[in-house]
Amino acid sequence: MSKRMSKLTHLDESGTARMVDVGAKPDTARRAVAGGFIRMSAEARAAIESGDAPKGDVLGTARIAAIMAAKRTAEIIPLCHPLGLDAVDVDFSLEEAGVRVTAIASLTGRTGVEMEAMVAASTALLTIYDMAKALDKGMVIEEVRLLEKSGGKSGHWVAPAL
């Protein structure tokens, strides 16, 4: 196996995918923040803001979908550990060109919650698209990424500005 591949924790010595054994790791407080943006027409944004979208409360539905998705991340991402999350928070910021989503996942455990935060943010964005597509089929989801994480061996990390 190449030197580069040996740094990938989800591969064993022969390069076969595996779930990382976190059994010996200590429990620590862990938190991850992920975000993204959905660009849309002024009409779609106005309908979301006023609550007049054809399918109803877009942001309320997106918040519930994001929380549900975070709790099921291990069922979606093959090598993720199933986690007992302590909290998932989802916030929305209406901007001129669309909606910015921020999702925060936290727990005390042996492995990080980056994927749970990323799945929550992505699901919120996809739900916004689904709820408002009758108004704007050309919406664009962008900038989905990890913004910050803390806890565990690697400690605190903050994404560089775009």
N, C-alpha and C positions, 0 to 999 in steps of 0.2 A: 504494500500500500504506500502511496506517495506521502511525503512529509506533510503536504497541505491537507490531505484527507485525514491524517492521524489527529489533526486538531478538531475535527468534527466529532462532537460528543455523541451524536446519534448513529455513528458507524462503529462496528466492532473491528477487531484487528484484521479481518478479512474483507472489510468494506461492506458488510451486510448491515442493513438498517436495524436499529434496536432502540428500545425505550431505555433511557439512561436510568441507572440504579441510583436513587437519591436516598436510600434507606439509612445511610450512615451520616448524612448531612444534618446539621443542627437546624431546629426551627428558628427562623428569624422573621421579623416584620418585613414584608415585601409589598411594594406598591409600584404600579406602572400606569403611565398616562399615555394615551394614544389619541390621535386626532385625524381629521380629514375635512375636506370641503366638497360641497356639491354646488357647482355653478349652474345657474338656471336663468330663465327669462324673468323680467320684471313682473309679468303677470303671475307666474308660478310663485315667486317669492311673496308677492302681495297676498295671494290667496292663503299661503301658509301662515303668514303673519296675522291675517284677519280671522283665520279659522274657517275660511270659505272654500277649502279644497273639496273636490267632488267626493272623496272617500272619508272626509271628516277630519279629526284632530291628528294632523300629520306628525307633529313633534311628540305628542303624548304617545302615539302608537310606536314611533321610532324609539322612544326611550324604553318602553316595555320590551320591544323586540331586541334591543341591544342588551338589556339585562338578561333576558332569557338566553340569548346566544352566548354570552360570556359564561353562563353556568353550564353550557353544553359544549364548550370548546374542545374537550377531549374526544367528543363524538365526531367532530368536523376535521380536526387536524390530527393525522394518524399517530404521531409519536408523542403527543402531549399527555401529561399526567392528568387524571381527573382530580380536580381541586375542590376543596371546601372553601369557597370564597367568603371572606368576612363582609365585603361590601363591593358594590358596583355603582358608580355614579355616572350619569350621562348628562352633559350640558350642551345647549345649543346657543349659537350666537348668530343672529340674523345680520348679514352684511349686505351691502348694495348689490353684489353679484350673486348672492346665494346664502347658503347656510353652512356655518362651521360647526363641527361636532368635536367634542372632547369627552373621552371616556376614561374613567379611573377605576382600576381594579386593585383590591388589596386583600391580604391575608397574612396570617402568621403560619409559616410552613417551610418546607424543605426545597421548594423550587419556585421560580419566579412566575409572575402573572402577566408578562408582556403579551403573550398570545391572547389571553383573555381580554385584555384592554384593546388589542388590535381587532379581534373578532367583534367586540362590542361596537367599536367605532365604525367598522366596515358594515356591519348589519344595520346600524342606525342610518347610514348613508343610503344603503340599498333600499331600506324601508321608505325613506323620504322619496327616493326615485319612484318606487312602486305606488305610493300614495298620491304623487303629483304628476305622474306620467301623462294623464289625460290633458294636462295643461301644457306640458313641455316634454316631448319625447327625446329632445336633444340635450337633456341635462348631462353634465360631465362630472364624474366623481374623480377627485384628484387629491394629491398631497396626503394620502393615507400613510401614516408612519408612527413609529414609537417616538414620543416626545421626551419622556423622562422615565427613569426607573430607579428604584432604591431597594436596598437589602441584598442579602446573599453575599457570596464571595467577591463579586465584582463591584459591590458597593453602589454608590450614587453615580448616575450618568444622565446627562442632558444633551439632547440633540442639538447640533449646530443650526443656526438660523438658515432658512432657505434663501 
